[in-house]
Amino acid sequence: MKSKGEFSQGWKVLLAGMLGVMCGASPVPYNVIGFTVGPVTSEFGWTQTQAVTPITIFGVIAALLAPVFGALADRFGVRPVALWSLFAFGVSFAAISLTPASSDPSTLYIYYSLWVVVGLVGIGSTPVTWSRAINLWFFKNRGLALGILLLGTSLAAMVVPQLAVWAIENYGWRAMFAIVAILPMSALVIAFLLFREPTMDERPAGISNDSGQLTGVTLKTALRDYRFYCIWLSIALIALSFGGAFINMPTILGNRGIEPSSAATVMGILGLGIFSGRIITGLMLDRFWQGFVAFPLLCLPAITCIILLGDNLSLPLAAFAGFLLGFAAGAESDLIAYLTGRYFGMAHYGKIYGMLYLPFGMFSAISPIVYAMVYDATGSFNPILTIAIGGFVVGGGLLLLLGKYPELTVPEEDETAVMEPA
């Protein structure tokens, strides 16, 4: 496939993948959990921490399983793994509506257990799988294509909260889970019709050799490469610094005198920043070496932290801070998939991407609790925001150490281990 025809041949797959990301287990749980806090604490008398703990349970389990689902996508192809996981995610998410209406203490553990199941089956419906196919369809325009794919999470932020609020107000919080589960089931139909990996002759030049074998390195080889650990640590530092700032942003703004309605406006602008970051980062990655793109973009949240540490925070300044934080968040999501493909190739992409997604999922889930613990202990977010400045700068700086993109060949070890999907 000639590079100039990448979008003309791959747009249907890209559309299905974007909808799969939008309705999958990456954004949906995070966009509904906040709206369940009030109803469940009111009904059961649970604490704030107990009410939000499910998202950490889900995030940690999903992160740990990312390499497993990535390996399955490598071996059996993306289509069966993504579609079955999307189906299982929809069913398990709807099953949370079966939480008993009982004040018995065991209800909390049943509720947690249902979220455990979502984490166990849902990770295959996230960019861990969808991005593998997009990397196989696109090379010259890979950055832009990945940015479009990951717009799914931005679209989820626009649609899912409104749907969740409407469902809770009209049918209650239990029914909300079943109603929102209609989204992954709808995306499943579209993905079943449109989503697939390219055949050998449809692949763009640059990802396979003359005989059609995918180029890249094995996971074992990647784990011996210092660049893997630079990327892994960069992702961990950025995710740990970002997650808590994002979740706790309304509280941070409230402590600075920003009214709740204005804080909601800032969060909307933050979402616009995520949207912009994905597209602009993708376009820049297609034209410039990643270090020139990644380092300045990932330093933007450090400016956000400096603004939030200030004594006089006006609404325009808060909005600017929110936009910068969102822009960098959009950039980081693009970078994980892009760097995996460019530095380690496609032969064992799923396993390697899964290992690099692990710190993103893990530390994104842990970060809100870290921020909350610091706030509970000190009465202020300032100490953790100060530390986060260093996390953003160091995390971005690590990507400057990766060097130029390597010339990849077919893996020498176990070349036949990757089964080509029909």
Secondary structure by P-SEA (a helix, b strand, c coil): ccccccccccaaaaaaaaaaaaaccccccccccccaaaaaaaacccccccccaaaaaaaaaaaaaaaaaaaaaaaccaaaaaaaaaaaaaaaaaaccccccccccaaaaaaaaaaaaaaacccccccccaaaaaaaacccaaaaaaaaaaaaaaaaaacaaaaaaaaaacccccaaaaaaaaaaaaaaaaaaacbbbbcccccccccccccccbbbbcaaaaaacaaaaaaaaaaaaaaaacaaaaaaaaaaaaaacccaaaaaaaaaaaaaaaaaaaaaaaaaaaccccccccccccaaaaaaaaaaacccccaaaaaaaaaaaaaaaaaaaaaaaaaaaaaccccaaaaaaaaaaaaaaaaaaaaaaaaaaaaaacccaaaaaaaaaaaaaaaaaaaaaccccccccccccccccccccc
